[in-house]
Amino acid sequence: MNYTSLYNTIQTYTENQFPDVYLASGATVSATTQINMFIAQAEQRIYNMIQFPSLRKNQYTAITSSNKYVSLPDDFLSVYSLALVTGVTSANLDTGTFEYLLNKDVNFIRQAYPAPNDKGVPKYYALFGPTIINGAISNELSIILGPTPDAAYYVELHYYYYPESITTVASGQTWLGDNFDSVLLYGSLVEAYTYMKGEQDIISLYDTKFKEALALAKRLGDGMERQDAYRSGQFRQAVT
């Protein structure tokens, strides 16, 4: 289901064209703005309930000697893994040696390596929060390493992020819309009927359909995509 089809289906199911809303401030909220909000809210709920592999990406980042902080991407949500890559240059990172760092709390790293000159090959990391330089926040989030790097290295960060919304992607198509449109549609309908202050039985119906679709999507994202028949054996339905 692409964006146009989803947009039209929401209007059809709700029997509402969502006419422009005129605010006291003089601003106008168009039908497109209203429906896009429903879709984006549904996407956020789905992406926070299921860890689809399609919600992960990775990047290499250079870290410098004596600097224990690593800036995180603007679209970062949470860490999947963080590896130190040694013995490489930026031109040939895949030939390096990968050593995965252990996730700890900031207070553990501060206690274990209290002085800035406690340097070595980093073994641990923790989410630190924004980095403040000269009183100004330089990024949304950063990572603190322990111990402080004793040389220049690279790290490979795998992390969860929000994919671009189907409402803004140029093609009008996303992985979720192409592969599990039912959960996206019913999630959007729940948001739409809540906005409309619709009848409770209708909201309850669509919420039930959303949860049914969500369970199937979760079976895929948190189940089937994390195993295979060789490792886990084939699924067998009990016969009674």
C-alpha positions in Angstrom: 0.0 0.0 0.0 1.5 3.3 -1.1 0.8 6.7 0.4 -2.0 7.7 -2.0 -3.8 4.4 -1.4 -3.4 4.7 2.4 -4.6 8.3 2.3 -7.7 7.4 0.3 -8.5 4.3 2.3 -8.5 6.3 5.6 -11.0 8.8 4.1 -13.1 5.9 2.8 -13.2 3.9 6.1 -13.9 7.0 8.2 -16.4 8.5 5.6 -14.7 11.8 6.3 -12.8 14.0 3.9 -11.3 15.9 6.8 -12.1 19.4 5.6 -9.7 22.3 6.4 -9.8 23.4 10.0 -9.5 27.2 10.7 -7.8 28.1 13.9 -8.4 31.2 16.0 -4.9 32.3 15.2 -5.8 32.5 11.5 -3.8 29.4 10.6 -5.4 26.6 8.5 -4.9 22.9 9.1 -5.5 21.1 5.8 -6.9 17.6 5.3 -3.4 16.4 4.2 -1.9 17.7 7.5 -4.5 16.0 9.5 -4.2 12.6 7.8 -0.4 12.8 7.7 -0.5 13.3 11.5 -2.6 10.1 11.9 -0.2 8.1 9.8 2.9 9.4 11.5 1.5 8.7 15.0 0.6 5.1 13.9 4.1 4.6 12.5 5.7 5.8 15.8 3.6 3.4 17.8 4.4 0.5 15.5 8.1 1.2 15.4 8.3 1.3 19.2 6.4 -2.0 19.6 8.3 -4.1 17.1 12.0 -4.3 16.4 12.0 -4.9 12.7 15.5 -5.4 11.2 14.5 -2.7 8.7 14.6 -0.2 11.6 18.4 -0.7 12.0 21.2 1.0 10.2 25.0 1.3 10.8 27.7 3.8 10.4 31.4 4.1 10.9 32.7 7.0 13.0 36.3 8.1 13.7 37.2 8.7 17.3 40.3 10.7 18.2 42.9 10.2 20.9 42.1 11.7 24.3 38.5 12.4 23.4 36.1 10.1 25.2 32.9 11.4 23.6 31.3 10.2 20.4 28.5 12.2 18.8 25.5 10.2 17.7 23.4 10.6 14.5 20.5 12.9 14.5 18.1 10.0 13.8 19.5 7.8 16.6 17.0 6.1 18.9 18.9 3.3 20.6 22.0 1.3 20.3 21.9 -2.2 18.8 25.7 -2.7 19.1 28.9 -0.7 19.2 32.2 -2.2 18.0 35.8 -0.8 18.1 37.5 -1.3 14.7 41.3 -1.5 14.9 44.1 -2.0 12.4 42.3 -0.1 9.6 42.2 3.2 7.7 39.1 5.0 6.6 39.5 3.5 3.1 39.4 -0.1 4.2 37.3 -0.5 7.3 36.0 -4.0 6.6 39.5 -5.5 6.9 39.8 -4.4 10.5 39.4 -6.3 13.8 36.1 -5.9 15.5 35.9 -5.8 19.3 32.4 -5.2 20.7 32.2 -2.8 23.6 30.1 -3.5 26.7 27.2 -1.2 27.6 27.5 0.3 31.1 26.1 3.2 33.0 27.9 6.6 33.0 28.6 6.3 36.7 30.4 3.0 36.1 32.7 4.6 33.6 33.3 7.6 35.8 34.1 5.4 38.8 36.3 3.0 36.8 38.2 5.7 34.9 37.9 8.9 37.1 40.8 10.9 35.5 40.9 12.2 31.9 44.4 10.6 31.6 43.1 7.1 32.3 43.7 6.1 28.7 43.7 2.8 26.9 41.8 0.8 24.3 38.1 1.5 25.0 36.2 -1.4 26.5 32.9 0.1 27.6 30.4 2.7 26.5 27.4 4.5 27.9 24.7 6.9 26.6 25.9 10.3 28.0 23.3 12.8 26.8 24.0 16.0 24.9 27.5 17.2 24.6 27.9 20.8 25.9 30.7 22.9 24.5 31.2 26.5 25.8 27.7 26.4 27.2 26.0 25.3 24.0 24.5 21.9 23.2 26.4 20.5 20.2 24.3 17.4 19.6 21.2 15.6 20.7 23.0 12.6 22.2 26.5 11.3 22.6 28.3 8.3 23.9 31.1 8.3 26.6 33.8 5.7 26.2 35.9 4.0 28.9 38.8 4.3 29.2 39.6 7.4 27.2 41.0 6.4 23.8 44.8 6.3 23.8 44.9 6.6 20.0 42.7 7.3 17.0 40.2 4.5 16.2 37.0 3.8 14.3 33.8 2.5 15.8 31.0 0.8 14.0 27.6 1.8 15.4 24.5 -0.3 14.7 21.5 1.6 15.9 17.7 1.8 15.8 16.1 4.8 14.0 12.8 5.9 12.6 12.7 5.3 8.9 11.4 8.2 6.8 7.6 8.4 7.0 5.4 7.2 4.2 4.0 10.7 4.3 7.3 12.3 3.2 9.2 9.7 1.3 9.4 10.7 -2.4 8.3 7.4 -3.8 5.3 7.2 -1.5 6.4 3.7 -0.5 8.0 2.3 2.6 9.0 -1.2 3.9 6.0 -1.1 6.3 3.5 0.0 3.7 4.8 -2.6 1.2 5.0 -5.6 3.6 2.5 -5.0 6.5 0.0 -2.4 5.3 -2.8 -3.8 7.6 -1.0 -2.7 10.8 -0.3 0.7 9.3 -3.9 1.2 8.1 -5.6 0.1 11.3 -3.1 2.1 13.4 -4.0 5.2 11.4 -7.7 4.6 11.7 -7.4 4.4 15.5 -5.7 7.8 15.5 -8.2 9.2 13.0 -11.3 8.1 15.0 -9.7 9.3 18.2 -9.2 12.7 16.5 -12.8 12.7 15.3 -14.1 11.7 18.8 -15.9 8.9 17.1 -18.2 6.3 18.7 -16.5 4.2 21.3 -17.5 0.9 19.7 -16.0 1.9 16.4 -12.7 3.0 18.0 -12.7 -0.3 20.0 -13.3 -2.3 16.8 -10.4 -0.6 15.0 -8.1 -0.9 18.0 -8.8 -4.6 18.1 -8.0 -5.0 14.4 -4.8 -3.0 15.0 -3.8 -5.2 17.8 -4.5 -8.3 15.7 -2.4 -7.0 12.9 0.3 -5.9 15.3 0.6 -9.4 16.7 1.2 -10.8 13.2 3.8 -8.1 12.5 5.5 -8.8 15.8 5.6 -12.5 15.0 7.5 -11.5 11.9 9.8 -8.8 13.3 10.5 -10.3 16.7 10.2 -13.9 15.7 10.5 -15.2 12.2 13.2 -12.7 11.2 15.4 -13.8 14.1 15.6 -17.5 13.4 15.8 -20.1 10.7 14.8 -23.7 10.3 18.4 -25.0 10.6 19.0 -23.3 14.0 15.5 -23.4 15.5 13.8 -26.2 13.7 10.6 -25.9 11.6 7.5 -24.6 13.3 5.1 -27.4 14.2 1.4 -26.9 14.9 0.2 -29.2 17.7 -2.2 -31.9 16.4 -5.1 -32.8 18.7 
